[in-house]
Amino acid sequence: NKSRDLTEALMDRCLLEEAESSERALAGAKHILFKYSRSQSLYMEIIQKLVAVALVSVVNSDDGLALCLAITILMAAASGMVQPYFHPQANSVQCYSFLCLALAAVGFSYEFTWLSRGSLAVPFLLSAALALRPDSMESLAVRIWRQMEKEISKLQDGKSLEIQVETVSFV
């Protein structure tokens, strides 16, 4: 359920904010942890580093194309299914980037320069298209949370609170 996932992600953020004051190590890690929808999704950061090393090491092997295709398509599928990032735009870009890497590998292997160049440009074009609608339910929830955080004493006293939050879209 999307609402439950969003609530859990905000609770993780709240716990990290509270723990940051007493734990200095979390202050540095907070930026990385806030990138993910749940702190439990941090494993994707490690997997991506391992995938980068694996791609570099297999690219010149005899089965380089097959191994590159397997690695990149598996990562695209994993990114698409797991949706580890807090912002849905990041999940889309990550998934399509791995698919484009697979296409680029085919292009480089068969010397189709137009395929290689085009597939490497697609993530940038996708990012530009997604930038036209930068807002998401997750971003809106974070803004509401930050605005309410400033007024928490009113809520604790049982007073009502009015919040104004606007969504952002360039199209």
N, C-alpha and C positions, 0 to 999 in steps of 0.2 A: 504494500500500500504506500503510495507516494507521500501522503500526509504523515504517516508513521515514520517513514524514513527521514523526512525533513525534520520532524520533531526530535528524533534521535540524533541527527547531525547537529542540531542547535544545542541539544543537551551536552554533546561532546565538546562543542565550542565553549559552552558555559563552564564546564568542568575544567577545561584547559585554562581559561581566563582566571578562574579562582586559584588553580594550582600554580599558576605562573608566578604569583607574588612570593610563594614560599620555595619554589623550585627553579633555580636559575637555568638549568639545562632545558627546561620547557620553553623558556623565553626564546631561545634560538631555534628550537624545533617547531615552534608554533606556526611559523610561515609554511613549512612543509606539511604539517598536519592539517591546517585549514584548507589546503588545496584539495583534500579528499573529502568525500561525502561522509565517511565515518573514519575514525582513527584506525579502525581495523583494516582499512583499505591501503594502509601504508605499504603492504607487501608488494603492491604494484610498482612502487618506486624501485624496489630491489629487483623485481623481475625485469623492468625496463633496462636497468643497468646491465643485467646479465644478458638480455637479448642483444643489446648493443655490442657487447663483447663477443657474443656468439656470431653475430652477423659479420663482424670484422674478421673473425678467425676462420669462417667457412667460405668466404667469398672467393678465394683463390683455389679452393679444393676442387677435385675432379667432379664432385657432385654439388658444386657451389650453387648452381641455379636451383636445383631441387631443394637443397637445404634452406636457402634464402626464402624460397617460396613457402616452404613449410613453416618456417619461423614467423615470417611476416603475416601469413594468413591466420595462423594460430593466435598471434597477438591481436590482430584485428578482431577476430571472433571473441577473444577474451575481453578486450576493451568494450566491444559492443554489448556483450552479455552482462558483464559485471558492472559496468557504468560506475567506475570507482571515484570519479571526480565530482566535486560539489556542484560545479556549474555544468549543465548539460552541453553547452557549447564545447567545452574542453573534451568531453566524452566523444562528441561527434568528430572533432578534429583529430583526436588520437586514433580512433578507429579508421577513418579515411586515410590518415597518414600511413598507417601500416599497409593498407590496401594499395596505396600509391607506390610505396616502396617495393611491393611485389611486382607491380607493373613496370617500375623502373628497372628492376632486376632482369625482367624478360627483355626489355628494350636494350639494356646494356649487353646482355648475353647474345642477342641476335643482331646487334648493331642497328637497331631502329632508333636513331637519335631523336626523332620527333616524339616517339612514345616515351622515351626516358625523360626528355625535357618537359613534355606536357604533364606527365604524371608527377613530376617533382614540383610543378607549379600549382597543381590542384589544391594542396593543403593551404597555400597562401590565398588562393581565390576563395576557398571555403571560409577561411578566417575573415576575409574581407566581407563576404556575404553575411556571415553571422554577426559581424560588427554592426550591421544595420539594425539588428534587433538584439542589443547587448543585454537586455534585461531578461530575467527568468524568475520563476516562482522562488527559487532558492535565493537569488539576490534580493528580492523583495522581502523575504523572511529575515534575512540578515539585517537589512535596513530597519525593519520594524523592531527587531530585537535590540539593535543599538539605540534606537530612539526610546524604547521602553526602559532600557538600562539606566538612562539618565533620570528617569522619573520613578525609579523603583520604590522610593520612600512613599510616594503617594499610593502606590498599589498596596504596599504593606500596611498602610493606614486604612485601607478599605475604600479609598476614594476612587472615583472613576477617572479614566484617562482617555483623552482624545488624541489620536495619532493621525497625521497626514503624511502619506507616502505616495509618490507618483511613480508610475512605470515609465521606462525610457524606451523609445523606439524612433528610429530615423526614417522609417518608411510609412 
